[in-house]
Amino acid sequence: MRDYLEFEKPLREIEEKIEKLVTSGSTKASHQEEIRKLRMKLAQVEHDLYNGLTPWQRTQLARHPQRPSTLDYINEIFRDFLEFHGDRSFGDDRAIVGGFARFNDRSVMVIGHQKGKTLKERMQRNFGMPNPEGYRKALRLMKMAEKFNRPIVTFIDTPGAYPGIGAEERGQAEAIARNLLVMSRLSVPIVSIVIGEGGSGGALALGVSDRVLMLEHGVYSVISPEGCAAILWDDPAKVPDAAFALKMTAQDLQGLGIVDDIIPEPIGGAHREPRAVTDRVAKTLTNYLFPLTECSIAQLLAEREQKYRRIGAVNGLEAKPS
């Protein structure tokens, strides 16, 4: 059964009318004509709605419970996935999944956030919010990829790192910071794909890469719109304004030079046609990942450094190495 978001109510009303007429079984010409008109109206409403999405509406699509997850992409795009567990220090964090797999007959390391689909799985996955051991597991796998000279693919989809007391006691900030440091210096190609929402350092800990790709309705931001509205205005009604001000959509981020390419989604979002989306992700990943494998280590590291130094440049002035 399809889950409708709040702003999709006009679509639900039309689709329910169509379904009622279809299930009535009537073959009257008047009924068939009414169905035809409703379907035309539905197509027009869909076109207008999804071509005029606000940043807050895109955020809701990015969080859709039926949206394809990291494991969905792994199962559809890769083969021979061998998952690794644990950080070799504290435990295994199921909010992060990763392991070796084959992509277009080449061995790669794939790592990503996993939110889960059912309520039970979401609780087991901590709703995609990793603890420090999750980031340390990811770091262990990235170092393993470097050791065996395997490219790295990361899938980003998290509200952010888990802010619990236990996570802080075990060094959440240090774990994220170390991932940023190590990823900036890894001697293998890294491609990151924002498949849903990318929240703050919890997302960036898997996102310091050579190429950052993003699904059309994904979002990527230093803070959630809800958190921003609470801090700046202490007013939940300001959440849509915060989403606009944060410039968190794929289109905004590509314009700012943070995202390298946007992967189109079917009308209505990735959850409407998951197979079409996985095919597009696979094609785009091929176009960006394999050319990077032809670069020398020196070129790879130099271009990665310059990519991140350019972010935030003011008036066209690039930051220079100190």
C-alpha positions in Angstrom: 0.0 0.0 0.0 1.3 3.4 -0.9 2.2 5.9 1.8 1.1 9.4 1.0 2.9 12.4 2.4 0.9 15.4 3.7 1.5 17.5 0.6 0.4 14.5 -1.6 -3.2 14.5 -0.4 -4.6 15.9 -3.7 -3.1 12.9 -5.5 -4.6 10.5 -3.0 -8.1 12.0 -3.5 -7.9 11.6 -7.2 -6.4 8.1 -7.1 -9.1 6.9 -4.7 -11.8 8.2 -7.0 -10.2 6.3 -9.9 -9.9 3.1 -7.9 -13.5 3.3 -6.8 -14.7 3.7 -10.4 -12.4 0.9 -11.7 -13.4 -1.6 -9.0 -17.1 -0.9 -9.6 -16.7 -2.9 -12.8 -19.0 -0.7 -14.8 -18.5 -0.7 -18.5 -20.7 2.3 -19.2 -19.3 4.8 -21.5 -19.9 7.6 -19.0 -17.8 5.7 -16.4 -14.9 5.1 -18.8 -14.9 8.7 -19.8 -14.9 9.9 -16.2 -11.9 7.5 -15.5 -10.1 8.9 -18.5 -10.6 12.5 -17.3 -9.5 11.7 -13.8 -6.3 10.1 -15.1 -5.6 13.1 -17.2 -6.2 15.3 -14.2 -3.9 13.1 -12.0 -1.1 13.4 -14.5 -1.4 17.2 -14.6 -1.6 17.5 -10.8 1.5 15.2 -10.5 3.4 17.3 -13.0 2.6 20.5 -11.3 3.2 19.2 -7.8 6.5 17.5 -8.3 7.9 20.2 -10.5 7.3 22.8 -7.9 8.5 21.1 -4.8 9.7 23.2 -1.9 12.9 22.3 0.0 10.8 21.0 2.9 8.7 18.8 0.6 11.9 17.4 -0.9 13.1 16.7 2.7 9.9 14.7 3.3 10.5 12.7 0.1 14.1 12.1 1.2 12.8 10.6 4.4 10.0 8.5 2.8 9.8 5.2 4.6 9.5 3.2 1.4 12.5 4.9 -0.2 15.3 2.5 -1.4 17.9 1.9 1.3 21.6 1.1 1.1 21.0 -2.6 1.2 18.4 -2.3 -1.6 21.1 -0.7 -3.8 23.7 -3.3 -2.8 21.4 -6.1 -3.6 20.4 -4.7 -7.0 23.7 -3.1 -8.2 26.4 -5.2 -6.7 27.0 -9.0 -6.5 28.9 -11.3 -4.2 28.5 -8.9 -1.3 30.5 -10.0 1.8 29.4 -8.1 4.8 31.9 -7.3 7.6 30.9 -6.7 11.2 32.4 -4.9 14.2 34.9 -2.2 14.9 37.4 -4.6 16.7 37.0 -2.5 19.8 33.5 -2.2 21.2 30.9 -4.0 19.0 28.9 -4.0 15.8 26.8 -1.1 14.9 23.9 -2.2 12.5 23.3 1.4 11.5 26.4 1.0 9.2 26.7 -1.8 6.7 29.7 -2.5 4.6 31.9 -5.1 2.9 33.6 -6.2 -0.3 31.4 -6.6 -3.4 31.7 -6.8 -7.2 30.5 -3.9 -9.4 30.8 -4.4 -13.1 33.1 -7.4 -12.5 35.5 -5.3 -10.4 36.0 -5.6 -6.7 35.0 -2.6 -4.6 34.4 -1.8 -0.9 30.8 -0.6 -0.4 29.7 1.1 2.9 26.5 2.9 3.8 24.0 3.9 6.4 21.0 1.6 6.9 17.8 2.9 8.4 15.6 -0.2 8.1 12.1 -0.6 6.7 9.9 -2.0 9.4 9.6 -0.5 12.9 11.4 -3.5 14.3 14.3 -3.2 11.9 14.5 0.6 12.3 14.9 0.1 16.0 17.6 -2.5 15.4 19.4 -0.1 13.0 18.9 2.8 15.4 16.9 4.6 12.6 20.2 5.0 10.7 21.9 7.0 13.4 25.4 5.4 13.9 27.2 5.2 17.2 31.1 5.7 17.3 31.6 2.0 16.7 29.7 2.3 13.4 32.1 5.0 12.2 35.1 3.0 13.4 33.7 -0.1 11.6 33.5 2.1 8.4 37.0 3.3 9.0 38.3 -0.2 9.4 36.7 -1.2 6.1 38.1 1.9 4.3 41.6 1.1 5.5 41.1 -2.5 4.3 40.1 -1.2 0.9 43.2 0.9 0.8 45.4 -2.1 1.8 44.0 -4.2 -1.1 43.8 -1.2 -3.5 40.0 -1.4 -3.9 37.8 1.7 -4.8 35.3 2.7 -2.2 31.6 3.5 -2.7 29.6 5.0 0.1 25.8 5.5 0.4 24.7 8.3 2.7 21.3 8.2 4.3 21.2 9.3 8.0 19.5 11.9 10.1 22.9 12.3 11.8 25.1 10.6 14.3 23.4 9.3 17.4 23.6 11.9 20.1 23.2 9.6 23.1 25.2 9.8 26.3 26.8 6.4 25.7 27.9 7.5 22.2 29.5 10.7 23.6 31.3 8.7 26.3 32.7 6.4 23.6 34.0 9.3 21.6 31.4 10.1 18.9 33.1 13.4 17.9 36.6 11.8 17.7 35.3 8.9 15.6 33.7 11.3 13.1 36.7 13.6 13.0 39.1 10.7 12.4 37.0 9.5 9.5 37.2 12.9 7.9 41.0 13.0 8.4 41.6 9.5 7.0 39.2 9.8 4.1 40.9 12.9 2.9 44.2 11.0 2.6 43.1 7.5 1.4 45.0 6.5 -1.7 42.1 4.8 -3.4 39.1 6.4 -5.3 36.0 7.2 -3.3 32.6 8.0 -4.6 29.7 8.9 -2.3 26.0 8.9 -3.1 23.4 10.7 -1.1 20.4 8.4 -1.5 18.1 10.0 1.1 19.0 12.5 3.8 22.5 13.5 4.8 22.6 14.9 8.2 25.5 16.9 9.6 28.8 15.2 10.6 27.0 11.8 10.8 26.7 12.0 7.0 30.0 13.7 6.3 31.9 10.9 8.1 31.2 8.8 4.9 31.2 11.7 2.5 34.8 13.0 2.1 35.2 11.6 -1.4 36.5 12.4 -4.9 33.0 12.6 -6.3 29.7 13.3 -4.5 26.6 12.3 -6.3 23.0 12.9 -5.1 19.6 11.7 -5.9 17.3 14.4 -7.2 15.1 14.5 -4.0 17.9 13.9 -1.5 18.9 16.5 1.1 22.4 17.2 2.6 22.8 19.7 5.4 24.7 20.7 8.5 21.5 20.4 10.6 17.9 19.3 10.1 15.3 21.9 9.3 13.6 21.1 12.6 16.8 21.6 14.6 17.5 24.9 12.7 14.0 26.2 13.4 14.3 25.3 17.0 17.6 27.1 17.5 16.9 30.2 15.5 13.2 30.8 16.1 12.0 28.3 18.7 9.1 27.8 16.4 8.1 24.6 14.6 6.1 26.6 12.1 9.4 27.9 10.8 10.6 24.5 9.6 9.8 25.1 5.9 11.7 28.5 6.1 14.7 26.8 7.7 14.7 24.1 4.9 14.8 26.9 2.3 17.5 28.9 4.1 19.8 25.9 4.6 20.2 25.3 0.8 20.1 21.6 1.4 18.6 20.3 -1.9 20.6 18.6 -4.6 20.0 21.5 -6.9 21.3 24.1 -4.4 24.3 22.0 -3.5 25.3 21.4 -7.1 25.2 25.2 -7.6 27.5 25.6 -4.6 30.0 23.1 -6.0 29.4 20.6 -3.2 27.6 18.0 -5.3 29.2 16.8 -8.6 26.1 15.4 -10.2 22.4 14.8 -9.6 20.8 11.5 -10.4 17.2 12.0 -11.7 14.3 10.2 -9.9 11.0 9.1 -11.3 8.1 11.5 -10.8 7.0 11.2 -7.2 10.3 10.0 -5.9 12.6 7.0 -5.9 10.1 4.8 -4.0 7.7 4.9 -6.9 10.0 3.1 -9.3 12.9 1.6 -7.3 14.3 -0.5 -10.2 14.5 2.5 -12.5 16.4 4.4 -9.8 18.9 1.6 -9.1 19.6 1.4 -12.9 20.3 5.1 -13.0 22.5 5.0 -9.9 24.5 2.1 -11.4 25.0 3.9 -14.7 26.1 7.2 -13.0 28.4 5.3 -10.6 30.1 3.6 -13.6 30.6 7.0 -15.3 32.3 8.5 -12.2 34.1 5.6 -10.4 36.1 3.9 -13.1 37.8 7.0 -14.6 39.1 7.7 -11.1 40.8 4.3 -11.0 43.0 5.5 -13.9 44.4 8.5 -11.9 47.7 8.3 -10.1 47.7 8.4 -6.3 49.3 11.9 -6.4 46.7 13.2 -8.8 43.9 11.7 -6.8 45.0 13.2 -3.5 45.7 16.6 -5.0 42.4 16.9 -6.8 40.5 15.7 -3.6 42.3 18.4 -1.6 41.4 21.1 -4.1 37.8 19.9 -4.3 37.3 20.6 -0.6 39.4 23.8 -0.5 37.1 25.3 -3.2 34.0 24.8 -1.0 33.1 28.0 0.7 35.4 30.2 -1.5 34.3 33.8 -1.3 34.2 36.1 -4.4 35.9 33.5 -6.5 39.0 33.4 -4.3 40.2 29.9 -3.6 41.6 28.9 -0.3 45.4 28.3 -0.6 47.3 25.6 1.2 49.0 27.0 4.4 
